[in-house]
Amino acid sequence: MSVTKDDETYPRKILQYMEGFLISKTLFAACELGVFDHLETAERPLSAAEVAQGLGSSEDGTRRLLSACAGLELLTVQQCNNQELAVVEVVRWRHVTLRVKTIPRGVGSDEEMLKFMHLMNSIWNICSKDVVTAFDLTPFKIIYDLGGCSGALAKQCTVAYPGSTVTIFDLPKVVHMSRKYFVSSQDKRISFHEGDFFKDELPEANLYILARILHDWTDERSSELLDKVYRSCSPGGGVLLVEALLHEDGSGPLTAQLYSLNMLVQTEGRERKASEYACLLTAAGFTNIQVQRTGKIYDAILARK
Ligand SMILES: C[S@@+](CC[C@H](N)C(=O)[O-])C[C@H]1O[C@@H](n2cnc3c(N)ncnc32)[C@H](O)[C@@H]1O
């Protein structure tokens, strides 16, 4: 197998080590909830709904936890009458009694926000080019990056598409930090727009980028936002979703399964399959939906008005 230069520079190992944290959290959460004991005691495969009922936990959260445990090969999942049933493997984790604390929702102080923005920024040092060039975006001259945060994707767009301008649309506090710490005022092709994408009008653009935005929100909120994007989008324009896509059968990738579980504690959203994003896009009116898997953590979906 040939190794491209890009493969050599993609820090898979570091990313795997970062994933280790999420893996530990998943394992400890499953132990603390008694998932393995419950499945073992049942002596038959159980659905996510049955496990949730038995443990007194939410069905959605339990489904994600079981999915991540299956990805980690702590459980197996059997298909039965179109239903996924979880079965415990030969795993004895119940002796692990470490306490699991949930991560606080939201970002508070300036210092925390700056840390969050650096975190958001860091992954794009590695794979922004892959998502921005997953499709040829040359025809889109006016681009808005909704929830554009540190501007990493905006910068990559201006490099890849010299004929385009990009506006970072984000909450006022984030725009302030982005201007101060991340985007040089010398960069004349990047501008800022302070606003709330749920409450405020979206300016007209040829392309809207929503990178790691919809995974923060429920289907209802995501539809609300996509409806607004569709209304503001110029005819022939489009929307680019950048997300970690789950396989259609939910069997992986492990990173997306773990991220989806993480979203449960940090946001109201979840990671989705490409078909689920396609449904949301179609409902908003978008057509010609194309999916590009990059082979890295984040994939791209382009849809047109
Ligand atoms: C998970 S981060 C993704 C940031 C960036 N797109 C990326 O991929 O690095 C979500 C971003 O959406 C912004 N955001 C959240 N709610 C928003 C709102 N109502 N209006 C505008 N931006 C919002 C946040 O400030 C944050 O920058």
The ligand as an SDF file (V2000), in Angstrom:
LIG
                    3D

 27 29  0  0  0  0  0  0  0  0999 V2000
  -19.0450   23.1530   18.0030 C   0  0  0  0  0  0  0  0  0  0  0  0
  -18.5960   24.7810   17.6080 S   0  0  0  0  0  0  0  0  0  0  0  0
  -18.0710   24.5930   15.9220 C   0  0  0  0  0  0  0  0  0  0  0  0
  -17.1710   25.6840   15.5130 C   0  0  0  0  0  0  0  0  0  0  0  0
  -16.6380   25.6310   14.0810 C   0  0  0  0  0  0  0  0  0  0  0  0
  -17.6990   25.6000   13.0980 N   0  0  0  0  0  0  0  0  0  0  0  0
  -15.6960   24.4600   13.9240 C   0  0  0  0  0  0  0  0  0  0  0  0
  -16.0700   23.4530   13.3240 O   0  0  0  0  0  0  0  0  0  0  0  0
  -14.5770   24.5650   14.4390 O   0  0  0  0  0  0  0  0  0  0  0  0
  -20.1550   25.6030   17.4670 C   0  0  0  0  0  0  0  0  0  0  0  0
  -20.0600   27.0700   17.1130 C   0  0  0  0  0  0  0  0  0  0  0  0
  -21.3890   27.5760   16.9240 O   0  0  0  0  0  0  0  0  0  0  0  0
  -21.4890   28.8290   17.5750 C   0  0  0  0  0  0  0  0  0  0  0  0
  -22.8860   29.0600   17.9370 N   0  0  0  0  0  0  0  0  0  0  0  0
  -23.6270   28.3720   18.8330 C   0  0  0  0  0  0  0  0  0  0  0  0
  -24.8750   28.8730   18.8980 N   0  0  0  0  0  0  0  0  0  0  0  0
  -24.9170   29.8970   18.0110 C   0  0  0  0  0  0  0  0  0  0  0  0
  -25.9290   30.8130   17.6210 C   0  0  0  0  0  0  0  0  0  0  0  0
  -27.1560   30.7460   18.1580 N   0  0  0  0  0  0  0  0  0  0  0  0
  -25.6500   31.7270   16.6860 N   0  0  0  0  0  0  0  0  0  0  0  0
  -24.3970   31.8020   16.1340 C   0  0  0  0  0  0  0  0  0  0  0  0
  -23.3960   30.9480   16.4680 N   0  0  0  0  0  0  0  0  0  0  0  0
  -23.6510   30.0230   17.3960 C   0  0  0  0  0  0  0  0  0  0  0  0
  -20.5840   28.6860   18.7830 C   0  0  0  0  0  0  0  0  0  0  0  0
  -20.2250   29.9610   19.3030 O   0  0  0  0  0  0  0  0  0  0  0  0
  -19.4160   27.9220   18.1930 C   0  0  0  0  0  0  0  0  0  0  0  0
  -18.4760   28.7870   17.6090 O   0  0  0  0  0  0  0  0  0  0  0  0
  1  2  1  0
  2  3  1  0
  2 10  1  0
  3  4  1  0
  4  5  1  0
  5  6  1  0
  5  7  1  0
  7  8  2  0
  7  9  1  0
 10 11  1  0
 11 12  1  0
 11 26  1  0
 12 13  1  0
 13 14  1  0
 13 24  1  0
 14 15  1  0
 14 23  1  0
 15 16  2  0
 16 17  1  0
 17 18  1  0
 17 23  2  0
 18 19  1  0
 18 20  2  0
 20 21  1  0
 21 22  2  0
 22 23  1  0
 24 25  1  0
 24 26  1  0
 26 27  1  0
M  CHG  2   2   1   9  -1
M  END
$$$$
